[in-house]
Amino acid sequence: MAITRQVLCLSAFLSLAHGRSEPLRYSVAEEGESGSVVANVAEDAGLAPAQLSARRARLASEDGRQHFRLERGTGRLVVAERLDREELCGQAATCTLPFELVLANPLQFLRVEVAVEDINDHAPIFPDEQVTFRILETSNPGSRFPLVGARDLDIGSNSIQAYSISPENEYFSVSFGGQSEDEKYVELVLEKPLDREEQVEMHFSLIAIDGSSPPRSGTTQIRIIVLDVNDNAPVFTKKVYVGKVLENMPEGSVVVSVVATDQDAGPNGNISYQFSQVVGQSDSAFLIDRASGEIKLTKALDFEVAEKYELTVQATDGGGLSAICKVLVEVVDVNDNAPELVVSSLSSPLPENALPGTVVALFAVRDRDSGANGRISCALEDQLSFSLHAAYKNYYELVTVSTLDREETARYILSVTAADAGSPPLTTTQTFTVDISDVNDNAPVFNQTSYTMYVHENNVPTVFVGAVNAVDADVGPNAKVIYSLVPAHPTEQPPCSCISVNSENGDVFVLQPLDYEQVKQIEVLVSASDAGSPPLSANVTVRLVVVDENDNAPLVLYPSQDSNPPSSELVPMSSEAGYLVTKVVAVDADSGQNSWLSYHLLRATDPGLFVVGAQSGEVRLRRPVMERDAVKQKLVVLVRDNGQPPMSATASLSALLLSDFSDVRLPHNSLAAEDEGDSLTMYLIISLVFVSLLFLTSMGAFVACKVCKRKELKGGHVLYGAGTLQGGVADAAAAGTLPHPYCYEISLTTGSGNSEFKFLKPILPSLPPQHCTMGRGTGNEQDFPRGPITMEDVALDKPGMLSAEQFNSLSFR
């Protein structure tokens, strides 16, 4: 069905804070299909369609029913469901559906009223399919017989406009009139006297016609029974009876009593009462006493369902004559309905950085009662962060009044109480749960102001040394902490590459071995950043202390071990026990107990002559010096640290025992002679090797000659004992450089015809642990046992040559 649009009042749009003074009025025909366009609200309100979406435009009505729908994309107002004017407004002369167009940012209300226009969608309906009249045959022409008229739910021109009789007859006509709806009447008018003897009954149709085009009609059957004479019909004392009843009156309560009188006597004067059914309205809530005319309640009434009832009562006497009156029952409101809260919008969750004055919720209040019972006031219970503001008519908005902090309160439960002005007042409480959403307003916080971690030097790579921990009071990504190393100042170099921190859990690792002697501690700056946007961060200092390990041996500073020959300390022969000979000075690069040094006498020419201070390193005489003590004393001092395991170093030194410091040159000359002897010994060894090679060559030539002369050579063994080959070295022995005779062994073998001459190299026997005096030289040194070394002193099964050190250690005369 076509929908008409009519804008009755469209004034210039005013940008007010909460609404406009004049509503937008439209009209629409009932029974329109869902989706039918009513009007373009955006255009009439001066709004662009894009603004409707941006400002979250929506429709809100007091009863919560959505008869219409707003298309945000086009700004059109369309029908949301089929509209039935009779269902919405009954028989009211006008049917207007008011609602508000609510806009946010800023909050704004636009009052919209849509009038539902009636269409002829209902035909007249009589309450009874057949109506019977008993009319005396003596009734005079012009007598009127009232009828209960037909009911048409439409209004205006679509309601009943006329009545007619079909088929037409000469006895009756219909009269229809009245100034108002309540005064309208329908009567049968007797046009010609009846004659019972001629016709006992008559039948015809009464037709009610409305004013639409084409018209609709309703029909009821009229039955006329012609009676003998009963010349007085009942008469009501009032044409309209009005009764008032409280909506909470119990069942059986008397609403009103109707009274009719009949001047006839006998059975013709007995009156009975009954309801005439009214179309479209149920009278099941009422019951009439047929004899007394009392109208009583059969169930409780509800002012909010129906404010008044219209009843038709018919009084009939014993002769069949009747009269009709109307009864209006007005329901008086009592405070039996608590206020209702209809929430239009609720912003939850709400960001914690929302500014004061932010609208959290918008709701409407209503009370189905009337008068004082329907006046409502709202209150918010004990909340310092929120308040209630009256927005528009019966709308309220819940707004923030202070800044919010999710870390302090993550959820607010707000109770709004609506109370009416009845006696006693009725209340309704609506709970709003507002969750506060997190914003990144908290930086991570470390659980310590600084961290100290320890690692042993010479550590393995990627060793775990500790962890830092920071927490963020925010939630979700804003609370995810990421760790990293940062420079202490933006202009500084990148942090130490030997330290790494796990970005997920804050574990700290040392990536490479450290040396305590090079670096004793490292300070780095660890940053904890969250994953918010923008991210927030905090820094903490991590101090890595390197713990010393015993990885350095002591270093002897004095006496210097690099001098050659080593320096000698001079000790007077007259020295007593406790005399300070020298002091061994050593250092250890380690620290703590790893650097605690102790000194011990490891070896000495005469161990009983010297003692070393374990803590000081001082070398002192254990006893006085005696004449039999060797002039040159050699000592080896062991320096050991206190680590686990301990490490050590040795210090070699010598001491000269002198009777007079004026003879100090003598030992130095002897030492020089020893150096010259060492060089001479080297030359003698080279000469000896050369002579041996020459001898072997000669023997080889000799053997070759013998092989040529003999076919078989018998083996022999020639041994040259001590003194056999002394001719070649006699001069050297006389000079004192070769004190030992040399032994050579010649072996001749037989077998394959070859002969071999084997030269055994001179062998130096192992020295015994106790040395005896070999001879007194110029230096009075004690080195080896007295007498020459013979072949019996040499282990023949261990041939070898004298080393340079062994040879130099010998003293010859």
C-alpha positions, 0 to 999 in steps of 0.5 A, a space after each residue: 500500500 502506498 505510503 504518504 509522507 507529509 512534513 507538517 513542521 520543519 523549522 531551521 535546524 538548531 545546534 542545541 546541546 540536547 535537542 530541538 524545540 520543534 519536533 519533526 512530524 510525518 504521517 504514514 498510512 497504516 498497514 504499510 509493508 516493512 521497509 516502506 520509506 516514511 521520510 528522509 530524516 537526515 535531509 529534514 534535520 540538516 544532517 549529512 548521511 555520513 554524520 549519522 554513522 559518525 555520531 552513532 545515530 539511533 532511534 529511542 522510544 519511551 516504550 522501547 518498541 521500535 516501529 521504525 528503523 533508521 538507515 544510516 547510509 541514506 538517512 531515510 526513516 523506514 517502517 520496521 514492522 506492520 502498523 495497525 492503527 486500531 491496535 496501536 491507538 484504538 478509537 482515538 481521533 489521532 494516532 501519533 507515535 513519538 520517538 527521539 533521534 539520538 546523536 552522540 558527540 555531542 549528545 543531541 536529541 531530535 523529537 520525531 512524531 509520526 502520525 499513523 493515518 487510518 485506512 478503510 481496512 475494517 467493515 462494520 460489524 453488528 454485535 448480533 447476527 439477528 435482533 428480535 423485536 416484539 412490537 405491539 400491534 397497537 404501536 403508533 406509526 412513528 414509534 421508535 425501537 432502539 438498536 445496538 448499532 454496528 461497530 467500525 474500528 476505523 475512524 473519520 470518513 472510514 467509519 459508519 456513515 449510513 444504515 439501510 433496510 433491505 429489502 425495503 418495506 412499507 412498515 419500517 425505516 431506520 433512523 441514524 444520528 447523534 452529535 458525538 460518537 457517544 451520542 450516536 443512535 440507531 433506531 427502527 421507526 414504525 412507518 405503518 400500523 401493524 396488524 398481527 392478524 394480517 402478518 405475525 412476523 416480519 424479516 429483513 436485513 439492516 445494513 451499516 455502510 461506511 464512507 470509504 470508496 468503495 464502501 464496506 458494509 455489515 449486515 444483521 437480520 431483523 426479526 419482528 414479532 407482532 404482539 398484542 397490546 403492551 403500550 409502555 416500554 421500560 425507561 432508564 433513569 439516565 441515558 449514560 451511567 458513569 462509574 469509577 473503580 480503582 484498578 486494584 478493586 477485588 473481584 465482586 466489587 459493585 461498579 455501578 447500578 442501572 435503573 429502568 422503570 416500566 409503567 405497565 403492571 403485571 408481567 408487562 412491568 417486570 424488567 430484566 437487564 442484560 449486556 448488549 455485546 460491544 464489538 471490539 471490547 470484551 466485557 468479561 470483566 463485568 457481570 450484571 445482575 438481571 434483576 437489580 441492574 448492579 454491574 460487578 467486577 469479575 476480575 481485577 482491572 488494569 489502568 495501564 491496559 484500559 483506562 475506561 470501558 463502555 458498556 451497553 445495557 438493555 432493559 426488557 419488560 415482560 411484554 417484550 418492550 425494551 430500552 437501552 442505556 450506556 455505561 462508562 466505567 472509568 478505571 482510577 489509577 493506583 501506584 501499582 507499577 514501578 518505574 522502568 529504565 530503558 537503556 539506549 546505549 552503554 559504553 563498556 569497556 571505557 578507556 581509562 584515559 576518558 576525559 571527565 564528562 564522557 557519556 557512559 550510558 544513556 537511558 530513559 525512565 517511564 512509569 505506566 502509572 499516571 499523575 503523581 504515580 508516574 512522576 520519576 526521579 533518579 539517583 546514583 548511589 555513592 559514586 565519586 567518579 560518575 554522576 547523573 545528568 538529565 538529558 532530554 525529557 525523560 532521558 538521563 545520561 551517566 557521565 564521568 566526573 573525574 579521571 579513571 585509573 584501571 590499575 586502581 579500579 578495573 570495573 565499576 558497578 553503578 546502581 541507578 535507582 528510579 523512584 516514583 512520587 506515589 504513596 508509598 513510592 515504588 522504586 527500580 534499581 538498574 545496575 550498570 557494569 562499566 569495565 575500564 579498558 587499559 591504556 599504556 600509562 604505566 612503565 615497567 618497574 624493576 623489583 630492585 633499584 640495581 642488580 649485582 651479579 657474580 661470575 668466575 673468571 675464565 668462565 665458559 661462554 654463554 654462562 648464566 649469571 642471574 636475571 632481572 625482573 620488571 613488572 608492568 601494572 598494565 594488562 595485555 600487550 601493554 604489560 608485555 615486558 621486553 628486555 634489552 641492553 642500552 647505552 647509559 647515554 645516547 651518545 655513548 658506544 653500544 653496551 659491552 658485547 660480552 654480556 647479553 640479556 634475554 629479551 623475554 625473561 631477563 636472564 643475563 648471560 656472559 658470552 665470552 670468558 673474562 679475565 679478572 686481571 684485565 677487568 674486575 667488574 662491568 656495569 651495563 644498563 638494562 632497559 625494560 620496555 612494554 609493547 604499548 603504543 607508544 612504548 614506555 620503558 625503565 632502566 636499571 644498572 646491572 653490575 657484573 663482578 668478576 670473581 678471581 680464580 687462581 690462574 696466575 703463578 707467583 712472579 719473582 721480582 727479586 732476586 731477578 731470574 733473568 741475569 746471567 750469571 745470577 747475582 750472588 749475596 755476600 755473607 761474612 764468615 763471622 755471621 751468626 744464626 738469624 743473619 739476613 742473607 737476602 729477601 725474596 720478593 714475589 707478587 701474584 696477579 690474583 687477588 684474595 687468598 689466591 695472592 697470599 704467598 708463602 716461601 719455602 726452601 726447596 734446594 740448597 747446597 747445605 740445607 741446614 745452613 739456611 732458613 726461609 721465612 714462610 710469610 716474609 720471604 727473608 733468607 736467614 742463617 739457621 746456624 753460624 757459618 763454619 770453616 768446612 762450609 762451601 764458599 759458594 752456596 746455591 739455593 732454590 726458594 719455592 714461592 707458592 700461593 694459597 689458591 686451590 690448587 696452588 701455583 708456584 714459582 722458584 727463585 734461584 740465588 747464590 751466596 758467597 761465604 767470605 772471611 773478608 769482603 776485600 777478597 770479593 774479587 776472588 770469587 768473581 775471578 773463579 766465576 770467570 774461569 768457570 765461564 772460560 772453562 765452559 767454552 773450552 769444554 764445548 770446543 773439546 767435545 767438538 774435537 772429540 767428535 771429529 777425532 771419533 769420526 776420523 777413527 771410524 773412517 780409518 777403521 772402515 778403510 782397514 776392514 775393507 782392505 781385510 775383506 779383499 784379502 780374505 774370503 772369510 774373516 774370523 771375528 775378534 774382540 779388541 778392547 782398549 782399556 783405560 789409558 789405551 788411547 791416552 796419547 791423543 788426549 794427554 795434553 788435554 788431561 794435563 791441562 785439567 780439562 779431561 780428568 777421565 780416561 776414555 774407553 773404546 770398544 771394537 767389535 768384529 763380527 762374522 757372518 755375511 762377510 762384512 765386518 763392523 767396527 763399533 765405536 762406543 761413545 763416552 758415558 757419564 755415570 749418574 752422580 751420587 746424591 752425596 758429593 765428596 771433595 775431588 780436589 781443592 782448587 783455587 776457589 775451594 769448591 765442593 762439587 764431585 767425589 775425589 779421584 778419577 771416574 773409571 769404567 766401573 763407575 759408568 753403567 755400560 748398559 746406558 751409553 751416552 754423551 755428556 751434556 754441556 750443562 753436565 760437563 760445565 758442572 765438573 771441576 778439573 785440576 
